[in-house]
Amino acid sequence: MEKFIIIDGPAVLHRAWHALPKLTDPKGRIVSAVYGFSSLLLKLLREQKPQYLAVAFDTKAPTYRHQEYKEYKAGRVKQPQEFYDQIPMVKEILQKFGIKFLEKDGYEADDLIGSLVHQSNLENLIVTGDLDTLQLVNPQTKIYFLHQGISDLKIYDQEAVKNRYGLTPEQLIDFKALRGDPSDNISGVKGVGDKTASALLEKFGSLEKIYQCLEQSGEKCAIGDAVKKLLLANKDKALFDKKLVTINQKVPGVDNISPYYLGALNIEEAKQILVKFGFNSLIKRLDKDQNSQQAKLFGN
C-alpha cells in the first residue's frame, strides 16, 4: 500500500524550538526550529519513502471553536516573535523541495489533518508532537509521535492507544470531554478525573450511552451517586466539550489528496535553500541520501 505522511507543522516546530539550542543563519536570524523541522523532513523522506506528503499549518484567524467558546485555548503562553518568524522560512523550504502545505482560516491544523486522513485510502502516518490526533488512529492510520524533541519518538497504532489508555482511539474524544483538557482550556466535568472517566467509558462505551443510562435507568444505572450528580449537572457542558475536542474530518475544500503526490525532489533547489539557511550538515545528509540506491525519492 502507498504511504501518505501528514506533518503537523505547528506541533513539530514547537518540539524543535524547545529542544534545540538557538541556532542562527548567515543573516543572524534564529533558525533552530527551521533546522529541526528540516532535519526531521529528511529523516522521514529517507526512512519512510512516502508517495504522498503534506504539511498542515494553523493560521492567525480565530477558528470556529473560538467563535463558539471564547475562552478556547486561553492562557496558552505566547512564544517569542523569533519562533513565529520561522514559520514562513519553513514554508519557503517546503516550496523549494516541492512539498505542498495547507492552511485554512477558521480551522486548526488538526482539522486539516483529519480531513486528509478521511479522504485517504493509503497507509497514513501523522507526524506530530500533539496527542490530540490519537483520536484519528485507525487500521490505516498511525501516529508518529515526537515524545521529546525530534528524535525520541513512539509509533501509536490502535493497540498502542489501547495499551496506554485502556480505550479505543474514538473513545479518547469522550475521555477528554469528561476529564477536560487544560492545554486547550477545556474543563470537562469538574470532579471527574482520569480514572473515573476511563472507568465510565470502559463500562458504557461512549458519553451518549452514559447519559442514556442515567436518563432511562435512573437509580438503577450503576454509577455512584456523587459522580451521577456531577454528570447530570454538567450534561450540556460535557456534550459541548465533546464537540470542541472532536477533530473535524470534513473541512470544506479539503477533499482530494492528489495535490500531495510527491515526485522526485529537485536536489539543486533543495541544496540552494539549505545553503541559504547555513544548514551544511543537512546538505551532507542530502548528498548521502541522493547517492543511496534505496532513496528512490532523491532524483534530479
Beta strands, then each sheet from edge to edge (+ up, - down):
strand 1: 3-8
strand 2: 52-56
strand 3: 100-102
strand 4: 123-128
strand 5: 141-148
strand 6: 152-156
sheet 1: 3+ 2+ 1+ 4+ 5+ 6-
end
